[in-house]
Amino acid sequence: FFALDSLKMLTRQEAIDKFGPEEYVIFGLTLGISILIGAFFAIKSYCNKSIDTKTILLGGGDMGIFPMTLSLVASFMSAITLLGTPAEVYVDGTQYIVLILSYPLVLASTAEWYLPVFWRLKVTTSYEYLEWRFNKAVRFLGALAFTFQMVIYMSIVVFAPALALEQLTGFSSDQSIPIIFSVCVVYTSMGGMKAVMWTDTFQSFMMFASFIAIIVKGNYDAGGSYAVFDKNYKSNRIELFNFDLDMRKRHTVFGLIIGGYFTWLTIYGVNQTQVQRYLSVSKIETAKKAIYWNILGIGSLLGLCAYAGMVMFGFYSEIGCDPLAAKVVDKKDQLFPFFVMEIVGDVPLIPGFFVAGVFSGALSTVSSGLNALSAIVLKDFFHGVFRLQISDRTEALLTLPLSIFFGLVSYGFVYPVKILPGVLEAALSIFGFIGGPILGVFTLGMFIPQANSIGAIVGMLSSMFLTTWMCVGQTVGRYFKYFDTKHKEIYIDGCPKELNVTLPTLKVPDTSASYYLLPIYEVSYIWYGGIATLLCVVVGTIVSFFTTPQDISKLNPNLISPGLRSIFDWIMIPFIKKPWHKYIDSIGSKYIISDKELELMQNQILHTDDENEGDNMDMDMGHKINHAYISNDEKYNLRKTSL
């Protein structure tokens, strides 16, 4: 079946020797173009005298659908996806690709339930919502959790391409990681959100182009698609319909669709890096279209990455030697870079484009993170918590030192990341056990009108404690090999004798008294986001009802998701549907703008669904409204139809 009559696995040094000067030129050009894009928008802003926080953090609010769509794809389909997904499929089979089925649900929920709330408030950071809905303490807690999440996530993101470059070139990761952070700091602080989004667009093309070229060549060398599927099928890697209900199973249909839904909703629904992009366009319809186009973008990229893993297994099964077992690579995340040098190492420029593509994925994510963290510090900490009075221009200038600071902090977390089993699982775990509680507190506020600030804080902290405990326990257990992690069949019969390759053995799980705690540690990482979100909502709701629940008649209806009404619109039973609609319509019946909201509105416009109505709303309402409870129709039309 295979096109190559004689296959022989490269040694690590042979792979390094194939990475020539022309590859470094391609790699350098990619970094240079990213910096030039940042410089271009910095000069443009200076010439137009538009150096302000709206330009730096939201791109001026006039970005188009094309850069926004590709930027959304690039932001979180990073080097982790490019390196982690092929390795995942190579080691554990194709079950992971079922995650694609969760994407339409995630993106539809984002566009129809979460985005309208942020759009009506026209926030700069998503955590401003938490102060509108609850109080300053909840806003601070949410922003702090996001800051910690992104700092760790950026560490994982830069570690992945550093591993790739070290595998391909011998260039130490200790040297390449500072380069990534430096480039991101330069073009993010110079050009702001416009530079980030247009650089993401360029980098998206790099990612797709490099991957397609490698897959085409690898597929040809492996004898075509039939041979690839045949080899994977014979080793039981073709697996799509594992309906096991055991949450300890690493990947099942239920885990990937349900758990994957919550994990990715933490990213697309409420994550600051994405919310900034949604608000960088002028119309909500444009933002929704860009979100829906992501179904095609991220679905295509995940499909390409998964097939790359299948091609990689087909290639090495024909050789008869697994690079991990042969210790030619140290970690499974280095498998795909090594495979690239195997099949295209002799083709000029292609390895360089691959490294550039992987680094582009890291650059896009880190730049997005640095921009988002700058927004968090300026808007949530300086303005929101400490109420500092800083001029708009000063805020814009502060993005550079803030980017440098977070780059250095994230760099400090790179070394602990090295002990993690794989970058893909590590990244999704982060979004699960930290992002899950964040999603939970937003969902609590948008979908449970009676929820109060005490319930929000208790719910978020309890869910974060549980899932962090689970994740840390699993990481420690794996490090000491207490868990019997089974992988798919591998081949070693073709490995050179001098390598003395043997099949890996696993430590027998501990059967002492502590073993009774292990099942909770063995819960698959893919469930962390769902567990955290649901626990936060349930605990937050219960605590709220026992600690003076929110009076829904005095609640601003624009803080409630349109999904609260639409969730039950499909129910045709009148005695269920009509009371529910009556309950929804009672929200805000006695609402007036509070002193807290008046303060928040000094620099914000509260938008309704209709763009023109939102822009023309009476901003002098604060001078007209007294402290008596009055109806919406009398003073402030909040349009119940938005619910």
PAMIBA-803962 format. One record per residue (C-alpha): residue in three letters; x, y, z. Coordinates in Angstrom, 3 decimals, decimal comma. Layout:
<recs>
resn;u;v;w
Ala;X;Y;Z .
...
</recs>
This chain:
<recs>
resn;u;v;w
Phe;0,000;0,000;0,000 .
Phe;2,804;2,424;0,731 .
Ala;4,526;4,600;-1,825 .
Leu;7,888;4,213;-0,152 .
Asp;9,546;0,876;-0,823 .
Ser;12,074;1,267;1,929 .
Leu;11,300;3,238;5,056 .
Lys;13,732;4,052;7,811 .
Met;13,125;6,262;10,809 .
Leu;15,397;9,256;11,185 .
Thr;17,520;9,810;14,238 .
Arg;17,040;13,059;16,112 .
Gln;20,312;14,486;14,800 .
Glu;19,393;13,615;11,214 .
Ala;16,132;15,509;11,612 .
Ile;17,950;18,537;13,018 .
Asp;20,479;18,527;10,167 .
Lys;17,681;18,800;7,595 .
Phe;16,535;22,171;8,919 .
Gly;18,621;24,466;6,717 .
Pro;19,272;28,223;6,485 .
Glu;16,317;28,807;4,146 .
Glu;13,987;27,454;6,834 .
Tyr;15,296;30,004;9,313 .
Val;14,658;32,741;6,741 .
Ile;10,983;31,726;6,434 .
Phe;10,663;31,568;10,199 .
Gly;12,281;34,986;10,615 .
Leu;10,058;36,542;7,952 .
Thr;6,955;35,361;9,802 .
Leu;8,073;37,069;12,992 .
Gly;9,097;40,169;11,055 .
Ile;5,753;40,493;9,255 .
Ser;3,903;40,235;12,579 .
Ile;5,961;43,119;13,983 .
Leu;5,478;45,186;10,807 .
Ile;1,693;44,812;11,065 .
Gly;1,846;46,154;14,614 .
Ala;4,078;49,035;13,519 .
Phe;1,714;49,901;10,648 .
Phe;-1,321;50,274;12,890 .
Ala;0,704;52,148;15,509 .
Ile;1,814;54,703;12,898 .
Lys;-1,719;54,906;11,492 .
Ser;-3,202;55,582;14,928 .
Tyr;-0,555;58,223;15,637 .
Cys;-1,178;59,995;12,329 .
Asn;-4,948;59,935;12,895 .
Lys;-4,482;61,013;16,522 .
Ser;-6,571;58,022;17,623 .
Ile;-4,360;56,631;20,368 .
Asp;-7,036;55,762;22,924 .
Thr;-8,288;52,710;24,782 .
Lys;-11,119;52,059;22,324 .
Thr;-8,599;51,807;19,481 .
Ile;-6,072;49,783;21,473 .
Leu;-8,521;47,385;23,149 .
Leu;-11,468;47,221;20,707 .
Gly;-9,887;48,134;17,371 .
Gly;-11,953;51,316;17,197 .
Gly;-15,171;49,293;16,920 .
Asp;-15,064;49,229;13,120 .
Met;-13,403;45,918;12,254 .
Gly;-14,801;43,821;9,399 .
Ile;-16,241;40,322;9,446 .
Phe;-13,273;38,765;7,596 .
Pro;-10,471;39,610;10,065 .
Met;-12,800;39,006;13,003 .
Thr;-13,722;35,511;11,804 .
Leu;-10,136;34,426;11,217 .
Ser;-9,025;36,054;14,454 .
Leu;-11,606;34,055;16,404 .
Val;-10,299;30,887;14,751 .
Ala;-6,656;31,718;15,391 .
Ser;-7,028;32,862;18,987 .
Phe;-7,712;29,479;20,520 .
Met;-6,954;27,020;17,725 .
Ser;-3,314;27,621;18,535 .
Ala;-0,070;25,695;18,505 .
Ile;-1,721;23,469;21,093 .
Thr;-4,224;22,296;18,486 .
Leu;-1,615;22,028;15,726 .
Leu;0,690;19,826;17,797 .
Gly;-1,631;18,291;20,375 .
Thr;-4,438;16,988;18,151 .
Pro;-2,260;14,916;15,759 .
Ala;-0,471;13,458;18,786 .
Glu;-3,805;12,693;20,480 .
Val;-5,118;10,802;17,441 .
Tyr;-1,798;9,004;16,964 .
Val;-1,712;7,763;20,558 .
Asp;-5,405;7,245;21,382 .
Gly;-7,320;7,090;18,113 .
Thr;-10,014;9,111;16,385 .
Gln;-12,613;9,350;19,176 .
Tyr;-11,445;12,889;19,961 .
Ile;-12,762;14,184;16,626 .
Val;-16,348;13,804;17,940 .
Leu;-15,614;17,080;19,736 .
Ile;-16,512;18,767;16,418 .
Leu;-20,184;17,993;17,129 .
Ser;-20,129;20,300;20,147 .
Tyr;-18,954;23,321;18,145 .
Pro;-22,304;24,261;16,509 .
Leu;-24,001;24,096;19,924 .
Val;-21,291;26,239;21,504 .
Leu;-21,324;28,894;18,799 .
Ala;-25,134;29,065;18,601 .
Ser;-25,353;29,476;22,394 .
Thr;-22,722;32,206;22,243 .
Ala;-24,406;34,143;19,439 .
Glu;-27,968;33,919;20,748 .
Trp;-27,635;33,801;24,543 .
Tyr;-24,412;35,434;25,735 .
Leu;-23,392;37,922;23,029 .
Pro;-26,650;39,989;23,178 .
Val;-26,095;40,737;26,864 .
Phe;-22,549;42,013;26,346 .
Trp;-23,630;43,928;23,262 .
Arg;-26,470;45,749;25,030 .
Leu;-24,130;46,844;27,819 .
Lys;-21,340;47,651;25,324 .
Val;-18,698;46,673;27,856 .
Thr;-14,954;46,817;27,291 .
Thr;-14,380;43,740;29,434 .
Ser;-16,847;40,945;30,026 .
Tyr;-16,328;41,267;33,795 .
Glu;-17,994;44,680;33,826 .
Tyr;-21,209;42,670;33,510 .
Leu;-20,572;41,043;36,881 .
Glu;-20,619;44,417;38,623 .
Trp;-23,778;45,437;36,779 .
Arg;-25,441;42,177;37,810 .
Phe;-23,938;41,571;41,256 .
Asn;-21,308;43,845;42,782 .
Lys;-17,686;44,937;42,669 .
Ala;-16,453;41,902;44,637 .
Val;-17,847;39,433;42,086 .
Arg;-16,305;41,457;39,258 .
Phe;-12,930;41,412;40,996 .
Leu;-13,114;37,672;41,658 .
Gly;-14,019;36,886;38,045 .
Ala;-11,317;39,144;36,610 .
Leu;-8,721;37,689;38,979 .
Ala;-9,626;34,119;37,995 .
Phe;-9,371;35,006;34,297 .
Thr;-5,971;36,638;34,839 .
Phe;-4,624;33,499;36,498 .
Gln;-6,147;31,311;33,767 .
Met;-4,621;33,277;30,889 .
Val;-1,182;33,539;32,470 .
Ile;-0,993;29,747;32,798 .
Tyr;-2,594;29,154;29,397 .
Met;-0,094;31,413;27,632 .
Ser;2,704;29,439;29,283 .
Ile;1,327;26,229;27,785 .
Val;0,832;27,895;24,403 .
Val;4,448;29,053;24,090 .
Phe;5,832;25,786;25,430 .
Ala;4,257;23,833;22,548 .
Pro;6,052;25,561;19,626 .
Ala;9,243;25,743;21,664 .
Leu;9,140;21,949;21,846 .
Ala;8,598;21,790;18,082 .
Leu;11,497;24,102;17,305 .
Glu;13,775;22,209;19,672 .
Gln;12,839;18,920;17,991 .
Leu;13,371;20,251;14,466 .
Thr;16,374;22,504;14,917 .
Gly;17,998;21,727;18,238 .
Phe;17,310;25,366;19,188 .
Ser;16,761;25,312;22,950 .
Ser;13,271;26,066;24,230 .
Asp;14,899;28,257;26,884 .
Gln;15,967;30,563;24,049 .
Ser;12,904;30,380;21,797 .
Ile;10,277;31,059;24,483 .
Pro;11,567;34,593;25,273 .
Ile;11,527;35,322;21,522 .
Ile;7,822;34,459;21,284 .
Phe;6,910;36,670;24,228 .
Ser;9,069;39,537;22,962 .
Val;7,510;39,551;19,492 .
Cys;3,982;39,428;20,942 .
Val;4,674;42,257;23,384 .
Val;6,052;44,446;20,580 .
Tyr;3,227;44,181;18,053 .
Thr;0,414;43,962;20,629 .
Ser;1,483;47,081;22,510 .
Met;2,187;49,023;19,303 .
Gly;-0,894;48,268;17,233 .
Gly;-3,477;47,139;19,774 .
Met;-6,516;45,072;18,796 .
Lys;-6,301;45,951;15,094 .
Ala;-2,737;44,654;14,944 .
Val;-3,747;41,534;16,859 .
Met;-6,684;40,754;14,563 .
Trp;-4,920;41,444;11,262 .
Thr;-1,867;39,516;12,431 .
Asp;-4,213;36,683;13,393 .
Thr;-5,551;36,777;9,825 .
Phe;-2,055;36,438;8,373 .
Gln;-1,163;33,735;10,874 .
Ser;-4,349;31,771;10,119 .
Phe;-3,273;31,480;6,500 .
Met;0,148;30,285;7,671 .
Met;-1,423;27,607;9,870 .
Phe;-3,779;26,259;7,222 .
Ala;-1,250;26,423;4,368 .
Ser;1,528;24,628;6,242 .
Phe;-0,810;21,914;7,481 .
Ile;-2,372;21,234;4,105 .
Ala;1,057;20,955;2,439 .
Ile;2,298;18,465;5,033 .
Ile;-0,859;16,358;4,970 .
Val;-0,811;16,116;1,170 .
Lys;2,831;14,991;1,160 .
Gly;2,362;12,659;4,121 .
Asn;-0,751;11,121;2,625 .
Tyr;1,135;10,443;-0,617 .
Asp;4,078;8,847;1,194 .
Ala;1,672;6,701;3,197 .
Gly;0,170;5,257;0,016 .
Gly;-3,012;7,300;-0,050 .
Ser;-6,091;7,627;2,118 .
Tyr;-7,069;3,960;1,819 .
Ala;-3,768;2,804;3,274 .
Val;-3,994;5,366;6,057 .
Phe;-7,487;4,258;7,098 .
Asp;-6,553;0,584;6,742 .
Lys;-3,598;0,845;9,120 .
Asn;-5,591;2,827;11,660 .
Tyr;-8,542;0,436;11,431 .
Lys;-6,382;-2,649;12,010 .
Ser;-4,912;-1,107;15,159 .
Asn;-8,415;-0,214;16,499 .
Arg;-7,775;3,514;16,158 .
Ile;-10,912;4,219;14,130 .
Glu;-13,305;4,853;17,003 .
Leu;-16,232;7,271;16,921 .
Phe;-19,108;5,619;18,784 .
Asn;-17,905;4,958;22,319 .
Phe;-21,126;5,564;24,273 .
Asp;-19,692;4,483;27,634 .
Leu;-21,328;6,457;30,476 .
Asp;-18,299;6,103;32,767 .
Met;-16,965;9,632;33,345 .
Arg;-13,537;8,163;34,041 .
Lys;-13,189;7,123;30,408 .
Arg;-10,917;9,678;28,810 .
His;-12,985;10,280;25,678 .
Thr;-16,528;9,129;24,972 .
Val;-19,314;10,517;22,793 .
Phe;-21,111;11,927;25,844 .
Gly;-17,949;13,382;27,327 .
Leu;-16,831;15,076;24,128 .
Ile;-20,251;16,519;23,250 .
Ile;-21,534;17,459;26,717 .
Gly;-18,227;18,090;28,469 .
Gly;-16,757;19,604;25,311 .
Tyr;-19,749;21,936;25,021 .
Phe;-19,103;23,497;28,415 .
Thr;-15,326;23,566;27,935 .
Trp;-15,562;25,452;24,644 .
Leu;-18,407;27,650;25,892 .
Thr;-16,009;28,970;28,536 .
Ile;-13,884;30,156;25,611 .
Tyr;-16,424;31,477;23,122 .
Gly;-19,214;32,481;25,490 .
Val;-17,589;34,657;28,156 .
Asn;-13,805;34,666;27,673 .
Gln;-12,464;38,213;27,563 .
Thr;-10,265;37,602;24,503 .
Gln;-13,313;36,633;22,463 .
Val;-15,695;39,233;23,880 .
Gln;-13,229;41,952;22,845 .
Arg;-13,453;40,669;19,287 .
Tyr;-17,246;40,576;19,321 .
Leu;-17,302;44,242;20,314 .
Ser;-14,701;45,268;17,719 .
Val;-17,351;45,410;14,973 .
Ser;-20,088;48,002;14,489 .
Lys;-23,164;45,740;14,351 .
Ile;-24,281;42,747;16,362 .
Glu;-25,320;40,996;13,141 .
Thr;-21,690;41,148;11,953 .
Ala;-20,491;39,627;15,212 .
Lys;-23,056;36,818;14,963 .
Lys;-22,094;36,015;11,369 .
Ala;-18,423;35,829;12,321 .
Ile;-19,261;33,489;15,195 .
Tyr;-21,277;31,162;12,953 .
Trp;-18,537;31,151;10,297 .
Asn;-16,263;29,735;12,997 .
Ile;-18,149;26,442;12,749 .
Leu;-16,486;25,965;9,380 .
Gly;-13,133;27,397;10,445 .
Ile;-12,451;25,490;13,652 .
Gly;-14,187;22,366;12,344 .
Ser;-11,929;22,303;9,278 .
Leu;-8,780;22,866;11,298 .
Leu;-9,628;20,161;13,829 .
Gly;-10,443;17,754;10,998 .
Leu;-7,097;18,453;9,303 .
Cys;-5,219;17,972;12,574 .
Ala;-7,007;14,694;13,298 .
Tyr;-6,288;13,324;9,828 .
Ala;-2,649;14,357;10,242 .
Gly;-2,508;12,095;13,297 .
Met;-3,919;9,209;11,270 .
Val;-1,377;9,781;8,486 .
Met;1,396;9,873;11,064 .
Phe;0,351;6,527;12,522 .
Gly;0,071;4,978;9,063 .
Phe;3,618;6,072;8,309 .
Tyr;5,219;4,781;11,518 .
Ser;3,232;1,549;11,562 .
Glu;4,716;0,737;8,149 .
Ile;8,187;1,445;9,484 .
Gly;7,274;-0,660;12,499 .
Cys;8,772;1,655;15,084 .
Asp;7,013;4,057;17,417 .
Pro;9,159;7,194;17,990 .
Leu;7,991;7,471;21,594 .
Ala;8,888;3,886;22,437 .
Ala;12,205;4,325;20,626 .
Lys;12,804;7,485;22,676 .
Val;13,617;9,435;19,529 .
Val;11,209;12,029;20,936 .
Asp;10,732;12,779;24,620 .
Lys;7,066;13,864;24,661 .
Lys;4,126;13,021;22,461 .
Asp;3,783;16,696;21,532 .
Gln;7,076;16,355;19,633 .
Leu;5,721;13,542;17,456 .
Phe;4,282;15,684;14,695 .
Pro;7,324;17,985;14,276 .
Phe;9,528;14,887;14,012 .
Phe;7,136;13,401;11,454 .
Val;7,330;16,624;9,433 .
Met;11,090;16,256;9,103 .
Glu;10,651;12,603;8,136 .
Ile;8,443;13,341;5,135 .
Val;9,327;16,878;4,000 .
Gly;12,758;17,407;5,508 .
Asp;14,307;17,220;2,034 .
Val;11,750;19,604;0,493 .
Pro;13,068;23,183;0,669 .
Leu;11,043;25,740;2,650 .
Ile;8,240;23,387;3,806 .
Pro;9,765;22,696;7,270 .
Gly;10,269;26,429;7,660 .
Phe;6,641;27,102;6,783 .
Phe;5,576;24,458;9,302 .
Val;7,579;26,007;12,138 .
Ala;6,276;29,423;11,088 .
Gly;2,719;28,062;11,138 .
Val;3,110;26,575;14,607 .
Phe;4,695;29,749;15,929 .
Ser;1,921;31,759;14,278 .
Gly;-0,581;29,795;16,324 .
Ala;1,297;30,666;19,499 .
Leu;1,739;34,311;18,530 .
Ser;-1,967;34,784;17,833 .
Thr;-2,998;33,316;21,173 .
Val;-0,392;35,092;23,287 .
Ser;-1,039;38,455;21,629 .
Ser;-4,773;38,020;22,273 .
Gly;-4,052;37,136;25,880 .
Leu;-1,761;40,111;26,462 .
Asn;-4,298;42,493;24,946 .
Ala;-7,101;41,009;27,059 .
Leu;-5,057;41,145;30,261 .
Ser;-4,227;44,795;29,616 .
Ala;-7,950;45,490;29,290 .
Ile;-8,651;43,608;32,525 .
Val;-6,093;45,599;34,512 .
Leu;-7,128;48,978;33,086 .
Lys;-10,897;48,529;33,212 .
Asp;-11,569;45,963;35,941 .
Phe;-8,793;46,659;38,438 .
Phe;-7,822;50,330;37,953 .
His;-11,313;51,652;37,139 .
Gly;-13,629;48,967;38,489 .
Val;-12,034;48,044;41,813 .
Phe;-9,744;50,924;42,765 .
Arg;-11,754;53,661;40,959 .
Leu;-8,564;55,347;39,713 .
Gln;-9,028;58,370;37,465 .
Ile;-6,671;57,896;34,504 .
Ser;-6,863;59,728;31,205 .
Asp;-7,729;57,769;28,089 .
Arg;-4,357;58,459;26,476 .
Thr;-2,470;57,382;29,607 .
Glu;-4,406;54,120;29,641 .
Ala;-3,440;53,496;26,024 .
Leu;0,223;54,126;26,826 .
Leu;0,052;51,756;29,814 .
Thr;-0,616;48,776;27,526 .
Leu;3,132;48,414;26,819 .
Pro;4,340;47,998;30,434 .
Leu;1,314;45,819;31,187 .
Ser;2,089;43,557;28,222 .
Ile;5,716;43,285;29,340 .
Phe;4,657;42,501;32,900 .
Phe;2,250;39,710;31,949 .
Gly;4,734;38,344;29,433 .
Leu;7,322;38,003;32,202 .
Val;4,840;36,479;34,658 .
Ser;3,654;33,948;32,088 .
Tyr;7,251;33,109;31,206 .
Gly;7,813;32,199;34,847 .
Phe;5,097;29,525;34,630 .
Val;6,646;27,783;31,610 .
Tyr;8,891;25,507;33,631 .
Pro;6,161;23,898;35,794 .
Val;4,265;23,248;32,535 .
Lys;7,021;20,862;31,431 .
Ile;5,825;18,150;33,831 .
Leu;2,335;18,040;32,290 .
Pro;1,458;14,937;30,198 .
Gly;0,413;16,774;27,016 .
Val;-0,310;20,336;25,930 .
Leu;-3,782;19,605;24,516 .
Glu;-5,156;18,024;27,676 .
Ala;-3,409;20,588;29,865 .
Ala;-4,948;23,514;27,978 .
Leu;-8,475;22,107;27,995 .
Ser;-8,102;21,259;31,689 .
Ile;-7,262;24,907;32,401 .
Phe;-10,409;26,049;30,620 .
Gly;-12,349;23,437;32,548 .
Phe;-11,336;23,936;36,160 .
Ile;-10,799;27,722;35,986 .
Gly;-12,930;28,709;33,000 .
Gly;-15,823;26,527;34,187 .
Pro;-16,465;28,516;37,396 .
Ile;-16,173;31,752;35,391 .
Leu;-18,770;30,503;32,903 .
Gly;-20,863;29,359;35,861 .
Val;-21,051;32,792;37,483 .
Phe;-22,001;34,450;34,167 .
Thr;-24,636;31,779;33,530 .
Leu;-25,954;32,209;37,072 .
Gly;-26,350;35,932;36,509 .
Met;-27,894;35,695;33,044 .
Phe;-30,242;32,737;33,609 .
Ile;-31,198;32,828;37,317 .
Pro;-32,903;36,181;37,977 .
Gln;-33,136;35,557;41,753 .
Ala;-29,363;35,000;42,083 .
Asn;-27,546;37,446;44,344 .
Ser;-23,909;38,382;44,931 .
Ile;-23,457;36,035;47,903 .
Gly;-24,662;33,098;45,834 .
Ala;-22,359;34,133;42,982 .
Ile;-19,268;34,242;45,193 .
Val;-20,026;31,013;47,078 .
Gly;-20,958;29,177;43,881 .
Met;-17,845;30,269;42,029 .
Leu;-15,432;29,516;44,871 .
Ser;-16,953;26,109;45,654 .
Ser;-16,875;24,969;42,030 .
Met;-13,333;26,229;41,565 .
Phe;-12,186;24,442;44,721 .
Leu;-13,690;21,105;43,667 .
Thr;-12,442;21,061;40,077 .
Thr;-8,990;22,373;41,032 .
Trp;-8,746;19,614;43,633 .
Met;-9,753;17,044;41,012 .
Cys;-7,276;18,357;38,441 .
Val;-4,331;18,605;40,828 .
Gly;-5,088;15,127;42,191 .
Gln;-5,148;13,674;38,689 .
Thr;-1,901;15,426;37,720 .
Val;-0,108;14,133;40,822 .
Gly;-1,539;10,647;40,331 .
Arg;-0,314;10,523;36,751 .
Tyr;3,088;11,868;37,671 .
Phe;3,557;9,019;40,144 .
Lys;1,855;6,586;37,715 .
Tyr;-0,971;5,613;40,068 .
Phe;-3,425;5,501;37,179 .
Asp;-3,420;2,740;34,603 .
Thr;-3,645;4,854;31,442 .
Lys;-4,183;2,570;28,474 .
His;-3,255;3,634;24,964 .
Lys;-3,754;2,072;21,558 .
Glu;-1,507;-0,569;20,019 .
Ile;1,961;0,510;18,867 .
Tyr;4,639;-1,168;16,747 .
Ile;8,259;-1,699;17,763 .
Asp;9,281;-4,701;15,653 .
Gly;10,945;-2,452;13,064 .
Cys;12,987;-0,392;15,516 .
Pro;16,797;-0,622;15,166 .
Lys;18,251;-3,192;17,552 .
Glu;20,768;-0,729;18,926 .
Leu;17,892;1,303;20,400 .
Asn;16,895;-1,651;22,615 .
Val;13,211;-0,723;22,417 .
Thr;10,680;-2,397;24,715 .
Leu;6,966;-1,863;25,188 .
Pro;6,211;0,666;27,931 .
Thr;5,033;-0,727;31,254 .
Leu;2,728;0,899;33,734 .
Lys;2,919;0,919;37,507 .
Val;0,172;-1,140;39,146 .
Pro;-2,322;1,262;40,763 .
Asp;-2,057;1,639;44,531 .
Thr;-4,615;-0,467;46,396 .
Ser;-4,120;1,105;49,816 .
Ala;-6,839;2,938;51,731 .
Ser;-6,220;6,095;49,669 .
Tyr;-7,396;4,205;46,604 .
Tyr;-10,987;4,912;47,609 .
Leu;-10,396;8,568;46,766 .
Leu;-8,994;7,808;43,325 .
Pro;-12,225;7,563;41,286 .
Ile;-12,851;11,313;41,615 .
Tyr;-9,284;11,971;40,496 .
Glu;-9,789;9,705;37,499 .
Val;-12,726;11,703;36,098 .
Ser;-11,779;12,725;32,560 .
Tyr;-10,497;16,260;32,127 .
Ile;-13,155;16,852;29,453 .
Trp;-15,837;16,951;32,189 .
Tyr;-14,183;19,640;34,333 .
Gly;-15,906;22,549;32,572 .
Gly;-19,371;21,006;32,840 .
Ile;-18,934;19,991;36,480 .
Ala;-17,655;23,446;37,449 .
Thr;-20,366;25,342;35,560 .
Leu;-23,279;23,284;36,868 .
Leu;-21,946;23,238;40,436 .
Cys;-21,541;27,018;40,407 .
Val;-25,096;27,525;39,128 .
Val;-26,674;25,010;41,534 .
Val;-24,784;26,149;44,640 .
Gly;-25,198;29,806;43,700 .
Thr;-28,953;29,376;43,249 .
Ile;-29,417;27,549;46,562 .
Val;-27,330;30,061;48,517 .
Ser;-29,179;32,966;46,885 .
Phe;-32,574;31,615;47,943 .
Phe;-31,362;31,286;51,545 .
Thr;-29,747;34,749;51,662 .
Thr;-32,372;37,228;50,406 .
Pro;-32,803;36,473;46,714 .
Gln;-32,790;39,252;44,149 .
Asp;-36,159;40,966;43,706 .
Ile;-36,719;40,301;40,016 .
Ser;-39,177;43,183;39,650 .
Lys;-36,325;45,589;40,436 .
Leu;-33,741;43,838;38,234 .
Asn;-32,492;45,446;35,024 .
Pro;-33,925;43,152;32,285 .
Asn;-30,955;43,839;29,999 .
Leu;-28,799;41,813;32,393 .
Ile;-30,808;38,660;31,681 .
Ser;-30,070;36,491;28,645 .
Pro;-32,603;36,267;25,800 .
Gly;-32,122;32,528;26,175 .
Leu;-34,149;32,524;29,380 .
Arg;-37,286;33,040;27,315 .
Ser;-36,244;31,045;24,234 .
Ile;-35,251;27,945;26,219 .
Phe;-38,942;27,136;26,748 .
Asp;-40,380;28,604;23,557 .
Trp;-40,400;25,157;21,952 .
Ile;-42,763;23,904;24,673 .
Met;-46,288;23,945;23,227 .
Ile;-48,108;23,084;26,484 .
Pro;-49,988;26,263;27,503 .
Phe;-49,979;25,624;31,264 .
Ile;-46,147;25,550;31,147 .
Lys;-45,375;28,125;28,482 .
Lys;-47,774;30,877;29,558 .
Pro;-46,755;30,995;33,250 .
Trp;-43,118;30,977;32,190 .
His;-43,621;33,948;29,869 .
Lys;-45,527;35,746;32,629 .
Tyr;-42,594;35,138;34,962 .
Ile;-40,155;36,520;32,369 .
Asp;-42,334;39,575;31,774 .
Ser;-42,313;40,354;35,497 .
Ile;-38,548;40,916;35,440 .
Gly;-37,871;44,637;35,781 .
Ser;-41,488;45,729;36,244 .
Lys;-40,361;48,125;39,006 .
Tyr;-36,832;48,677;37,790 .
Ile;-35,073;52,028;38,072 .
Ile;-31,433;52,822;37,557 .
Ser;-29,529;52,495;40,810 .
Asp;-26,696;54,738;41,991 .
Lys;-24,262;51,945;41,147 .
Glu;-25,572;51,728;37,593 .
Leu;-25,483;55,498;37,186 .
Glu;-21,795;55,407;38,049 .
Leu;-21,164;52,571;35,617 .
Met;-23,034;54,448;32,881 .
Gln;-20,824;57,518;33,027 .
Asn;-18,625;56,024;30,324 .
Gln;-20,999;53,429;28,901 .
Ile;-24,142;53,384;26,754 .
Leu;-26,709;50,732;27,545 .
His;-27,678;49,230;24,173 .
Thr;-30,950;47,640;23,237 .
Asp;-31,388;45,117;20,444 .
Asp;-32,107;47,928;17,999 .
Glu;-28,804;49,606;17,182 .
Asn;-30,299;53,032;16,429 .
Glu;-32,479;53,081;19,532 .
Gly;-29,491;52,126;21,648 .
Asp;-27,367;54,915;20,200 .
Asn;-30,079;57,559;20,756 .
Met;-30,971;56,655;24,333 .
Asp;-31,343;59,534;26,773 .
Met;-28,023;59,866;28,585 .
Asp;-29,469;62,541;30,900 .
Met;-31,739;60,032;32,572 .
Gly;-29,621;60,177;35,696 .
His;-30,806;63,730;36,300 .
Lys;-34,463;62,782;35,835 .
Ile;-34,850;59,649;37,928 .
Asn;-35,442;59,886;41,652 .
His;-35,239;57,027;44,140 .
Ala;-38,909;56,041;43,887 .
Tyr;-39,673;52,835;42,040 .
Ile;-41,238;53,580;38,688 .
Ser;-42,137;51,600;35,606 .
Asn;-40,007;51,200;32,486 .
Asp;-42,602;52,955;30,310 .
Glu;-42,501;56,116;32,401 .
Lys;-38,791;56,834;32,405 .
Tyr;-36,648;54,216;30,745 .
Asn;-37,724;51,930;27,954 .
Leu;-35,814;48,673;28,305 .
Arg;-37,881;46,775;25,722 .
Lys;-38,988;43,469;27,170 .
Thr;-38,777;41,992;23,680 .
Ser;-35,025;41,760;24,196 .
Leu;-35,755;38,889;26,551 .
</recs>
